[in-house]
Amino acid sequence: MVSSAASDWQKGGFRYAKLKGIVPAYLAPAEVLAFFVAVKGAGGQLRLVSPFTPLQREYVLAATTNGLTILRLRRPGVFRASIRDSIYESREPADVRWTDGRVSVGGETYAPIAFHSEDAEQVMSIFKAQFK
């Protein structure tokens, strides 16, 4: 039986493995429950063939024990697993929405990059469950 879950290699290989270490360290003492990599606007499979992909800013959206946090990655994101800064933290779900496979936060829309859609669903599920 073939699993539909994307592998760590599909999610970014060594870069994704490094993110799995630096995201929890950066957000400590909060515990990271799940995270995914996203871009503003359009994400997904199209980025795999676009020559402008290295120039597009990437973000990490993380569900933590403190709520939802958005981290901005340094550029070029496709080659680097390095956090620039934290740009958003919410303990309230009021301005966070999950619509059509994208996360809308305070007027900005974040789309999961290729192979991160399941992680995005998990992040939003965890975040919303914290407020029930």
Sine and cosine of phi, psi and omega as CSV:
sin_phi,cos_phi,sin_psi,cos_psi,sin_omega,cos_omega
0.00,0.00,0.73,-0.68,-0.01,-1.00
-1.00,-0.09,0.75,-0.66,0.01,-1.00
-0.98,0.17,0.61,-0.79,0.03,-1.00
-1.00,0.09,-0.17,0.98,-0.02,-1.00
-0.95,0.31,0.68,-0.73,0.03,-1.00
-0.95,0.31,0.59,-0.81,0.02,-1.00
-0.99,0.16,0.27,-0.96,0.07,-1.00
-0.87,0.50,-0.55,0.84,0.00,-1.00
-0.91,0.41,-0.69,0.73,0.03,-1.00
-0.91,0.42,-0.54,0.84,-0.03,-1.00
-0.97,0.24,-0.16,0.99,0.04,-1.00
0.57,-0.82,0.06,1.00,0.08,-1.00
0.87,0.49,-0.80,-0.60,-0.04,-1.00
-0.89,0.45,-0.60,0.80,0.01,-1.00
-0.89,0.46,-0.71,0.71,0.01,-1.00
-0.91,0.42,-0.65,0.76,0.04,-1.00
-0.87,0.50,-0.65,0.76,0.03,-1.00
-0.92,0.40,-0.65,0.76,0.04,-1.00
-0.87,0.50,-0.60,0.80,0.01,-1.00
-0.89,0.46,-0.38,0.93,0.04,-1.00
-1.00,-0.07,-0.67,0.75,-0.11,-0.99
-0.99,0.13,-0.46,0.89,0.01,-1.00
-0.90,0.43,-0.78,0.63,0.04,-1.00
-0.88,0.48,-0.60,0.80,0.01,-1.00
-0.91,0.41,-0.65,0.76,-0.02,-1.00
-0.92,0.39,-0.61,0.79,-0.07,-1.00
-1.00,-0.02,-0.03,1.00,0.03,-1.00
-0.86,0.51,0.58,-0.81,0.23,0.97
-1.00,0.07,-0.03,1.00,0.08,-1.00
-0.91,0.42,0.59,-0.81,0.03,-1.00
-1.00,0.00,0.76,-0.65,0.05,-1.00
-0.99,0.10,0.87,-0.49,-0.02,-1.00
-1.00,0.00,-0.55,0.83,0.05,-1.00
-0.19,-0.98,0.42,-0.91,0.08,-1.00
-0.47,-0.88,0.28,-0.96,0.11,-0.99
-0.53,-0.85,0.32,-0.95,0.02,-1.00
-0.99,-0.17,0.70,-0.72,-0.05,-1.00
-0.64,-0.77,0.19,-0.98,0.13,-0.99
-0.77,-0.63,0.37,-0.93,0.10,-1.00
-0.97,0.25,0.66,-0.75,0.02,-1.00
0.99,0.12,-0.77,-0.63,-0.09,-1.00
-1.00,0.06,0.71,-0.70,0.05,-1.00
-0.81,-0.58,-0.63,-0.77,0.11,-0.99
0.96,0.27,-0.39,-0.92,-0.14,-0.99
-0.91,0.42,-0.50,0.86,-0.03,-1.00
-0.85,0.53,-0.53,0.85,0.00,-1.00
-0.90,0.43,-0.35,0.94,-0.03,-1.00
-0.92,0.39,-0.41,0.91,-0.05,-1.00
-0.90,-0.43,-0.04,1.00,-0.04,-1.00
-0.99,0.17,0.75,-0.66,0.05,-1.00
-0.95,0.31,-0.23,0.97,-0.03,-1.00
-1.00,-0.06,-0.03,1.00,-0.03,-1.00
-0.80,0.60,-0.69,0.73,-0.01,-1.00
-0.89,0.45,-0.35,0.93,-0.03,-1.00
-1.00,0.03,-0.22,0.98,-0.06,-1.00
-0.99,0.16,0.77,-0.64,0.01,-1.00
-0.92,0.38,0.69,-0.72,0.05,-1.00
-0.93,-0.38,0.45,-0.89,-0.05,-1.00
-0.74,-0.67,0.44,-0.90,0.15,-0.99
-0.92,-0.39,0.82,-0.57,0.10,-0.99
-0.96,-0.27,0.86,-0.51,-0.11,-0.99
-0.84,-0.55,0.75,-0.67,0.17,-0.99
-1.00,0.02,0.86,-0.51,-0.01,-1.00
-0.83,-0.55,0.05,-1.00,0.08,-1.00
-0.93,0.37,-0.20,0.98,0.07,-1.00
-0.99,-0.17,0.03,1.00,-0.02,-1.00
0.87,-0.49,-0.66,-0.75,-0.01,-1.00
-0.94,-0.33,0.74,-0.67,0.04,-1.00
-0.81,-0.59,0.65,-0.76,0.08,-1.00
-0.90,-0.43,0.82,-0.58,0.03,-1.00
-0.94,-0.34,0.67,-0.74,0.07,-1.00
-1.00,-0.10,0.78,-0.63,0.02,-1.00
-1.00,0.01,0.43,-0.90,0.08,-1.00
-0.95,0.30,0.43,-0.90,0.05,-1.00
-1.00,-0.07,0.40,-0.92,-0.17,0.99
-0.97,0.23,0.81,-0.59,-0.10,-0.99
-0.90,0.45,-0.61,0.79,-0.07,-1.00
-0.91,0.42,-0.30,0.95,-0.01,-1.00
-0.93,-0.38,-0.15,0.99,-0.17,-0.99
-0.77,-0.63,0.67,-0.74,0.10,-1.00
-0.91,-0.42,0.97,0.23,-0.08,-1.00
-0.63,-0.77,0.77,-0.63,-0.05,-1.00
-1.00,0.07,0.76,-0.65,0.07,-1.00
-1.00,0.10,-0.81,0.58,0.01,-1.00
-0.21,-0.98,0.12,-0.99,0.08,-1.00
-0.99,-0.12,0.78,-0.62,-0.06,-1.00
-0.92,-0.38,-0.14,0.99,-0.05,-1.00
-0.33,-0.94,0.64,-0.77,0.16,-0.99
-0.57,-0.82,0.75,-0.66,-0.02,-1.00
-0.73,-0.68,0.72,-0.70,0.13,-0.99
-0.96,-0.26,-0.03,1.00,-0.01,-1.00
-0.84,-0.54,0.68,-0.73,-0.03,-1.00
-0.99,0.12,0.11,0.99,-0.14,-0.99
-0.83,0.56,-0.70,0.71,-0.07,-1.00
-0.96,-0.27,0.35,0.94,0.01,-1.00
-0.89,-0.45,0.82,-0.57,0.00,-1.00
-0.73,-0.68,0.55,-0.84,0.07,-1.00
-0.92,-0.39,0.93,-0.36,-0.05,-1.00
-0.65,-0.76,0.78,-0.62,0.07,-1.00
0.79,0.62,0.65,0.76,0.05,-1.00
0.97,0.24,0.26,0.96,0.02,-1.00
-0.76,-0.65,0.44,-0.90,0.02,-1.00
-0.97,-0.26,0.78,-0.63,0.06,-1.00
-0.94,-0.34,0.84,-0.55,-0.05,-1.00
-0.74,-0.67,0.92,-0.40,0.06,-1.00
0.80,0.60,0.62,0.78,0.03,-1.00
1.00,-0.02,-0.18,0.98,0.05,-1.00
-0.98,-0.20,0.61,-0.80,0.02,-1.00
-0.93,-0.36,0.75,-0.66,0.00,-1.00
-0.88,-0.47,0.79,-0.61,0.01,-1.00
-0.93,-0.36,0.74,-0.68,0.04,-1.00
-0.88,0.48,0.61,-0.79,0.10,-1.00
-0.96,0.27,0.13,-0.99,-0.03,-1.00
-0.78,0.62,0.69,-0.73,0.05,-1.00
0.96,0.30,0.18,0.98,0.01,-1.00
-0.92,-0.39,0.11,0.99,-0.06,-1.00
-0.89,0.46,-0.68,0.73,0.01,-1.00
-0.90,0.43,-0.63,0.78,0.05,-1.00
-0.91,0.42,-0.61,0.79,0.03,-1.00
-0.89,0.46,-0.70,0.72,0.05,-1.00
-0.88,0.48,-0.66,0.75,0.01,-1.00
-0.90,0.43,-0.70,0.72,0.01,-1.00
-0.86,0.52,-0.74,0.68,-0.04,-1.00
-0.93,0.37,-0.59,0.81,0.05,-1.00
-0.90,0.44,-0.70,0.71,0.02,-1.00
-0.90,0.43,-0.72,0.69,-0.03,-1.00
-0.87,0.49,-0.74,0.67,-0.01,-1.00
-0.91,0.41,-0.58,0.81,-0.02,-1.00
-0.92,0.40,-0.43,0.90,0.00,-1.00
-0.91,0.40,-0.25,0.97,-0.11,-0.99
-0.91,-0.42,0.29,0.96,0.04,-1.00
-1.00,-0.08,0.00,0.00,0.00,0.00
